[in-house]
Amino acid sequence: MKKLRVGVVGLGGIAQKAWLPVLGAATDWTLQGAWSPTREKAERICETWRMPYAASLQDLARDCDAVFVHTSTATHYQVVSELPECRGSTFVWINPGGKHSGCRTAD
């Protein structure tokens, strides 16, 4: 069975401390790439996790089956709107006290 190719948008503190360790340790998928607006910082983090930095959200979506969005709550709609080419699902996590959490499938 082919492994799920997972991408990550947003490489801030929460992604680094909570999500990348979980996503990186799993064996059912591969970290296909990541994108974050601060390229220099993002490239260092991508190197640490041995995944490529995507030049754009569209490039990341094109190469992934699922994308996890870990940006600030205020940017979730914009980011998810720019991921239409993702063949699988886009997952957005909002902290438990936030307004929403969930996912959008490609259907």
Backbone as CSV, one residue per row, in Angstrom:
resi,resn,N_x,N_y,N_z,CA_x,CA_y,CA_z,C_x,C_y,C_z
1,MET,0.842,-1.183,0.000,0.000,0.000,0.000,0.884,1.242,0.000
2,LYS,0.508,2.204,-0.818,1.254,3.446,-0.930,1.052,4.302,0.325
3,LYS,2.140,4.881,0.803,2.045,5.737,1.993,1.410,7.080,1.633
4,LEU,0.612,7.586,2.544,-0.007,8.894,2.411,1.080,9.957,2.455
5,ARG,1.016,10.911,1.541,1.991,12.005,1.494,1.389,13.227,2.191
6,VAL,1.982,13.610,3.311,1.441,14.669,4.161,2.285,15.936,4.053
7,GLY,1.596,17.068,3.960,2.254,18.367,3.964,1.842,19.155,5.192
8,VAL,2.663,20.139,5.535,2.400,20.976,6.706,2.494,22.440,6.287
9,VAL,1.493,23.220,6.653,1.510,24.665,6.426,1.586,25.330,7.785
10,GLY,2.586,26.173,7.973,2.793,26.845,9.253,3.745,26.047,10.118
11,LEU,4.899,26.617,10.397,5.931,25.905,11.157,6.307,26.656,12.427
12,GLY,5.315,27.242,13.069,5.545,27.972,14.315,5.714,27.037,15.498
13,GLY,5.625,27.596,16.678,5.874,26.866,17.913,5.006,25.641,18.111
14,ILE,3.705,25.756,17.866,2.802,24.619,18.059,3.165,23.485,17.105
15,ALA,3.405,23.821,15.852,3.773,22.786,14.878,5.070,22.102,15.286
16,GLN,6.042,22.886,15.732,7.345,22.316,16.094,7.285,21.473,17.364
17,LYS,6.526,21.938,18.340,6.493,21.246,19.634,5.507,20.081,19.673
18,ALA,4.378,20.228,19.006,3.319,19.226,19.134,3.114,18.373,17.882
19,TRP,3.016,19.003,16.722,2.598,18.269,15.534,3.730,17.586,14.782
20,LEU,4.830,18.261,14.551,5.913,17.622,13.794,6.456,16.370,14.476
21,PRO,6.608,16.358,15.799,7.054,15.108,16.429,6.086,13.939,16.186
22,VAL,4.797,14.219,16.201,3.803,13.168,15.965,3.795,12.762,14.489
23,LEU,3.720,13.747,13.610,3.680,13.451,12.177,4.969,12.787,11.705
24,GLY,6.095,13.251,12.240,7.385,12.710,11.836,7.656,11.307,12.334
25,ALA,7.041,10.915,13.431,7.277,9.590,14.015,6.386,8.508,13.414
26,ALA,5.323,8.902,12.769,4.378,7.925,12.225,4.983,7.167,11.049
27,THR,4.546,5.947,10.867,5.057,5.127,9.768,4.040,4.922,8.651
28,ASP,2.821,5.402,8.835,1.781,5.227,7.818,1.798,6.307,6.744
29,TRP,2.609,7.320,6.916,2.710,8.405,5.939,4.114,8.973,5.934
30,THR,4.359,9.824,4.949,5.650,10.503,4.863,5.408,12.002,4.913
31,LEU,6.325,12.719,5.517,6.272,14.181,5.486,6.798,14.595,4.117
32,GLN,5.893,14.976,3.247,6.220,15.281,1.858,6.827,16.665,1.701
33,GLY,6.451,17.598,2.571,6.968,18.953,2.470,6.223,19.889,3.387
34,ALA,6.702,21.133,3.400,6.078,22.150,4.247,6.223,23.515,3.604
35,TRP,5.352,24.408,4.021,5.420,25.800,3.592,5.079,26.669,4.784
36,SER,5.791,27.777,4.908,5.529,28.776,5.936,5.984,30.104,5.357
37,PRO,5.351,31.208,5.723,5.685,32.484,5.093,7.115,32.971,5.328
38,THR,7.723,32.599,6.417,9.104,33.018,6.683,10.034,31.938,6.147
39,ARG,10.446,32.097,4.907,11.182,31.048,4.192,12.470,30.615,4.896
40,GLU,13.282,31.559,5.337,14.566,31.207,5.952,14.361,30.310,7.179
41,LYS,13.445,30.712,8.040,13.140,29.913,9.234,12.564,28.557,8.828
42,ALA,11.659,28.569,7.875,11.010,27.337,7.435,12.014,26.357,6.838
43,GLU,12.967,26.849,6.079,13.964,25.962,5.475,14.806,25.272,6.545
44,ARG,15.134,25.984,7.614,15.891,25.362,8.716,15.073,24.243,9.368
45,ILE,13.793,24.512,9.599,12.924,23.513,10.226,12.739,22.312,9.292
46,CYS,12.544,22.580,8.014,12.396,21.491,7.040,13.651,20.622,7.001
47,GLU,14.803,21.242,7.075,16.055,20.482,7.080,16.126,19.568,8.308
48,THR,15.723,20.109,9.459,15.722,19.313,10.686,14.828,18.082,10.554
49,TRP,13.689,18.243,9.914,12.725,17.147,9.776,12.890,16.386,8.464
50,ARG,13.928,16.704,7.710,14.252,16.015,6.448,13.078,15.995,5.474
51,MET,12.510,17.169,5.271,11.436,17.297,4.291,11.699,18.551,3.474
52,PRO,11.280,18.580,2.226,11.530,19.748,1.390,10.643,20.936,1.765
53,TYR,11.178,22.122,1.504,10.393,23.346,1.646,9.704,23.587,0.313
54,ALA,8.398,23.787,0.321,7.649,24.062,-0.905,7.721,25.555,-1.214
55,ALA,7.903,25.883,-2.467,8.013,27.280,-2.876,6.694,28.033,-2.726
56,SER,5.574,27.309,-2.761,4.261,27.951,-2.630,3.260,26.955,-2.049
57,LEU,2.129,27.479,-1.614,1.055,26.609,-1.122,0.566,25.679,-2.229
58,GLN,0.491,26.208,-3.442,0.026,25.405,-4.564,0.980,24.245,-4.853
59,ASP,2.285,24.505,-4.782,3.268,23.435,-4.986,3.122,22.362,-3.913
60,LEU,2.940,22.786,-2.680,2.771,21.831,-1.585,1.523,20.982,-1.808
61,ALA,0.412,21.626,-2.128,-0.846,20.908,-2.333,-0.740,19.907,-3.475
62,ARG,-0.057,20.293,-4.528,0.081,19.428,-5.701,0.838,18.131,-5.373
63,ASP,1.756,18.200,-4.413,2.599,17.054,-4.072,2.074,16.226,-2.900
64,CYS,0.929,16.612,-2.325,0.452,15.956,-1.098,-0.931,15.336,-1.265
65,ASP,-1.171,14.335,-0.440,-2.495,13.723,-0.361,-3.321,14.354,0.755
66,ALA,-2.652,14.935,1.732,-3.308,15.619,2.852,-2.394,16.736,3.331
67,VAL,-2.994,17.816,3.789,-2.228,18.963,4.288,-2.775,19.357,5.656
68,PHE,-1.870,19.498,6.619,-2.224,19.985,7.950,-1.915,21.474,7.994
69,VAL,-2.883,22.279,8.421,-2.709,23.728,8.492,-2.528,24.122,9.951
70,HIS,-1.351,24.657,10.260,-1.007,25.052,11.629,-0.634,26.527,11.689
71,THR,-1.356,27.337,10.959,-1.113,28.773,10.970,-1.992,29.420,12.036
72,SER,-1.872,30.727,12.178,-2.714,31.425,13.151,-4.178,31.306,12.728
73,THR,-5.058,31.312,13.699,-6.485,31.157,13.437,-6.984,32.163,12.411
74,ALA,-6.505,33.380,12.489,-6.959,34.434,11.584,-6.631,34.138,10.120
75,THR,-5.655,33.287,9.854,-5.256,33.011,8.468,-5.789,31.686,7.929
76,HIS,-6.495,30.915,8.741,-6.952,29.597,8.293,-7.779,29.648,7.013
77,TYR,-8.762,30.528,6.952,-9.630,30.579,5.772,-8.821,30.885,4.521
78,GLN,-7.956,31.865,4.612,-7.136,32.243,3.458,-6.263,31.075,3.001
79,VAL,-5.605,30.426,3.944,-4.716,29.312,3.600,-5.505,28.165,2.977
80,VAL,-6.591,27.763,3.602,-7.387,26.651,3.080,-7.952,26.992,1.703
81,SER,-8.327,28.242,1.486,-8.842,28.666,0.187,-7.788,28.555,-0.904
82,GLU,-6.528,28.645,-0.540,-5.442,28.576,-1.513,-4.919,27.152,-1.712
83,LEU,-5.588,26.168,-1.158,-5.161,24.773,-1.289,-6.132,23.930,-2.127
84,PRO,-6.693,24.473,-3.193,-7.707,23.719,-3.932,-7.170,22.504,-4.671
85,GLU,-5.883,22.464,-4.938,-5.338,21.357,-5.715,-4.984,20.149,-4.863
86,CYS,-5.136,20.254,-3.569,-4.818,19.127,-2.696,-5.773,17.984,-3.028
87,ARG,-5.237,16.861,-3.431,-6.059,15.732,-3.871,-6.783,15.038,-2.728
88,GLY,-6.348,15.248,-1.527,-6.936,14.545,-0.394,-7.715,15.468,0.509
89,SER,-7.219,15.634,1.716,-7.920,16.413,2.724,-7.032,17.510,3.276
90,THR,-7.658,18.553,3.750,-6.965,19.624,4.441,-7.478,19.621,5.870
91,PHE,-6.584,19.489,6.822,-6.954,19.433,8.231,-6.543,20.727,8.915
92,VAL,-7.463,21.322,9.647,-7.186,22.560,10.367,-7.468,22.307,11.836
93,TRP,-6.497,22.568,12.679,-6.666,22.389,14.118,-6.773,23.750,14.778
94,ILE,-7.792,23.929,15.571,-7.947,25.123,16.389,-7.868,24.654,17.830
95,ASN,-7.192,25.420,18.659,-7.086,24.997,20.060,-8.485,24.788,20.640
96,PRO,-8.609,23.969,21.667,-9.927,23.632,22.204,-10.796,24.837,22.547
97,GLY,-10.200,25.960,22.870,-10.978,27.144,23.189,-11.332,27.956,21.962
98,GLY,-10.888,27.507,20.787,-11.108,28.234,19.546,-12.521,28.053,19.017
99,LYS,-12.788,28.718,17.910,-14.129,28.702,17.352,-14.457,27.431,16.574
100,HIS,-13.449,26.816,15.968,-13.750,25.656,15.138,-12.533,24.760,14.982
101,SER,-12.780,23.563,14.551,-11.721,22.652,14.130,-12.351,21.714,13.126
102,GLY,-11.571,21.114,12.299,-12.164,20.196,11.346,-11.322,20.015,10.119
103,CYS,-11.975,19.538,9.074,-11.243,19.279,7.851,-12.141,19.534,6.658
104,ARG,-11.502,19.634,5.524,-12.205,19.775,4.254,-11.678,18.671,3.356
105,THR,-12.556,17.910,2.749,-12.102,16.861,1.845,-12.163,17.360,0.419
106,ALA,-11.503,16.663,-0.467,-11.435,17.079,-1.861,-12.720,16.807,-2.628
107,ASP,-13.649,16.086,-2.048,-14.888,15.712,-2.757,-15.629,16.912,-3.266
